[in-house]
Amino acid sequence: MRKSGGVTVVDLSGRMTLGEGSGVIRDTVKRLVESGEKLIVLNLAGVNYIDSAGLGELMGAYATVTSQGGALKLLHVQKYVDEVLQITRLYSVFEAFSDEKEALASFAKTARA
């Protein structure tokens, strides 16, 4: 986890599945929001697989952040995860970026809108 300006970037790796770190993302995001961090990027560069439990984790994290007036965005979505997000139409919920600078800059654009 690292900060860039007012944005927290959470670097994730491994598989997002039931039983493998279940609840870690949601708990991490909840702690961040409770400590006042409301602009969050989940860097999925190291995540190569996601199942329905992993999607639930992402949705739970998104709900936690947005219910507090924040924003959560995705970065470096890998091929399989990208396909799952497309099939489930979750790209209508999540904004995703392939470039970290663009992801960070997008928060300033969101604030101006």
C-alpha positions, 0 to 999 in steps of 0.5 A: 500500500502506498500514497500518491498525493491524496490517493491510496494505491493498494497493490494486490496479488494472487487469486481473488477466490473464496478461501484465499484471503477471503475478506482481505480486500474488504477489510483493508478498504474498510480500515482505509475509509475509517482512517479518512482515506476515501480515494482508492486505487486497487492495483490488480497487476498481480491478480490473475484469477477472480471468482464470484467471491472475489467479485463480491470482495470488489463490490463490497469494497466499492460500496464501502468507499462510495457510501462514504463519498469516496471513489474506488478505481481499478488499475492494471486489470489482467486478461482473465479478470478483464474478461470476467468484468466484461462478462458480468458488466461490472465495467459499468460500475468500476472505472479501470485504467492501464496507466497509474498516472492516468488513474491518479489524475482521474480523481482530480477530474472526478472532483471537478465534475 
